[in-house]
Amino acid sequence: MDIVTDLRALIGADGVIDAEEVATRAIGVGRAERMTAAALARPKTTEQVGAVLHYCNEKGLKVVTHGGMSGLVRGTQAGPTDVVLSLERIRAIEKIDPDQRTAIVQAGVVLEQLQNAADEHGLQFPLDLGGRGSATIGGAASTNAGGNRVIRYGMMRDMVLGLEAVLADGTIVSSMNQLIKNNTGYDLKQLFIGGEGTLGVITRLVLRLREKPVSNNVAFVAAESFAGMVGMLRHADRALGGGLSAFEAMWNAFYRLVTTPPAAGRAPLKQDYPYYMLIEAQGGDQEADAARFAAALESALEQGLIADAVIAQSQTEAKALWALRDDVGQVRRDGSPIVFDISLPIAAMERFTQDLAAALPDAVGAHKLWIFGHLGDGNLHVIVQVAPESYAQAKPIVEKRVYAPLKAVGGSISAEHGIGLEKKQWLPISRSETEVAMMRAIKRALDPKATLNPGKIF
Ligand code: ZN
């Protein structure tokens, strides 16, 4: 069997890249390692995706689907005998309907491209995350991406009205619903959203768009205590009357990291508070919203919830404040980061972070600990940086320290990044045996030959 020749017969010569050329591609955005695969197929249509999958399923080949390659859990890792299916040539925005407030897009559309297209119609696609310039809509759906505005608009799952997917045997399932309300049996699209490419390949989507906000107010505030920060979350949500669109927390060490040279950012508030927050509100009236925003911060200061605050006076200043939050790349400086994306109830959060900080020196020796995240969603990004030479030894030890306590408090080992290969061994902390058995049953029903993204999740 000559896979490359066979696939070329199905989708054209330029649609297939052979193993040699595959090895020139990086395994992910900003990654140095090279990809391996028997072939990489780049179909142009849903029907071609069907043809590739039908062929691979018949021949017993395994298929790994690729989107924008900005994932963080090795969900797109392929081996030398696998076929990679890339959606990079299925990337048109087919239609934006301003009255229905929907977009019909192909899976390979890059997130930022859709954000810009919606903007031209006075609308917004509210999913937003650091990888917006490379992440694709199909990938965001397959991983149920979260990001910065979940507190207001939910995760990717909440923005998908319908989709089209191709099953392992090549069957095309068209479920391009564009209605907000449609209770007509099982919501089949949900199987593919967050399915990490194990149940089908998403090829097209109907997405819900929202009105583009007229006003955008951003502040950076500091709190003396965790309780103050939690109090501020409730206060801001209440005082801003539904306008709160982001509530991002930073623990002191992360704030110092991104506001101290050689990082480009400068500290908008002094550096010795234990907690900092970036708060954003969006609404429909610039003047009234700005006044409400300022009043909300003022009353928070009066009530002692926060100790200091600075409000962005222009969109340039707002961008500079967001740039601090987005400068996560600093954690790669001078060491190797072990990255976590966890959820836990707010009531358990302070104790969890204190216990972790106390345990790490004995567990791994010299290290740095940075914590930040989407407090409004109960989602923390915990980063433990160690020396490159001790990374391999430290990683499983730190993972155990971070993940094990989550079980008792009902936390999750993955808030928004997914499981992939990276967190597979830890899945039982967040999912019961019965739940995993049910997942396996669904997998068997839709992909009996285990063609799609084998070995991922469980
Ligand atoms: Zn995040």
Boltz pocket constraint, residues with backbone or C-beta under 6 A from the ligand:
constraints:
  - pocket:
      binder: B
      contacts: [[A, 147], [A, 374], [A, 381], [A, 416]]
      max_distance: 6.0
